[in-house]
Amino acid sequence: MTCQQVVELVTSYLEGTMAADERARFEEHLVLCDGCDRYVRQIRRTIDLIGEVDEESLSPSTRDRLLDAFADWNRPGA
Amino acid sequence: MAGTGTRERASDTADDRALLDALRAGDESTFASIVDGWSGSMLRVAAVHVSTHSSAEEVVQETWLAVIKGLHAFRGQSSLRTWVYRILVNQAKSRGVREKRVVPFASLGSGSDDEPAVEPSRFQGPGDQYPGGWREFPAEWPEQAALSREMHAVVNHALDTLPPRQRIVVALRDLEGHSAEEVSDLLEISTGNQRVLLHRGRSVVRAHLERYFSSASAGRAR
């Protein structure tokens, strides 16, 4: 397995969709290759950083409207 | 499927039961917390089918109203979230049809999905000692616990530059925390296709961060 192959397989590796023998070769490569080990750590770090970006959200007026609708639904006899 | 997906599913069932009970009992803070927790990714999914942000927002609003109306009728055949998203996708699609924006997901911003994760020039060629090996290892990134405002901007910008299909998949997976299975269901794509889009999108974001870190360290060296 070459480094150039490793960088294309990293997502399959992290997703857990690799066959056992390929996974073993991938992990063996990481033990022997500092460059690829670093690359995989950087991809993990990238995933963490993406997770810290702000999510989109509803406008406050839509949010209020929904909370009101839920409260109305909840009111006995409504 | 990956073990983590199964684990999520098992705990989902218990959480789901509690969520549903609280909602049916009219617990307003529970309702507010799922609206706040899920609406972000719902907006992204709706945006696949409709033409503007305000349409997407209306679709999400209609979905929540339908959820409120259907709470007592919901039988729990699927998870609560799956049910909500199914309503969402149906609402978004019919809205998209009304807006005559029937854009199949497959045709959105395609073309670069099979580009390499890393520039081929960074690897040794056929005549070199180790063909396919790094010419030079990627530089180590500085350790930093928190996301600085600057890095935040880099990641945001990187996400903005992604073709829509990659952006949606990366956002749903890594930003909103959906499983691979959920994302392929929501977008109606194969798990393989989902993985290709995720792979390409993450690789591009990593490359943006790499450029940012290398220019930042060049700045310090100067």
Interface residues (C-beta under 8 A of the other chain):
Chain A: T2 C3 Q4 Q5 V7 E8 V10 T11 S12 E15 G16 T17 C33 D34 G35 C36 R38 Y39 Q42 I43 R45 T46 I47 L49 I50 G51 E52 V53 E55 E56 S57 L58 S59 T62 R63 R65 L66 L67 A69 F70 A71 W73 N74
Chain B: A2 G3 T4 G26 E28 F31 A32 V35 D36 S39 G40 S41 L43 R44 E57 V60 Q61 W64 L65 I68 K69 L71 P116 A117 V118 P120 F123 Y130 P131 G132 G133 W134 F137 P138 E140 W141 L147 M151 H152 V155 N156 L159 V170 A171 D174 L175 E176 G177 A180 T191 R195 L198 H199 R202 S203 V205 R206 L209 E210
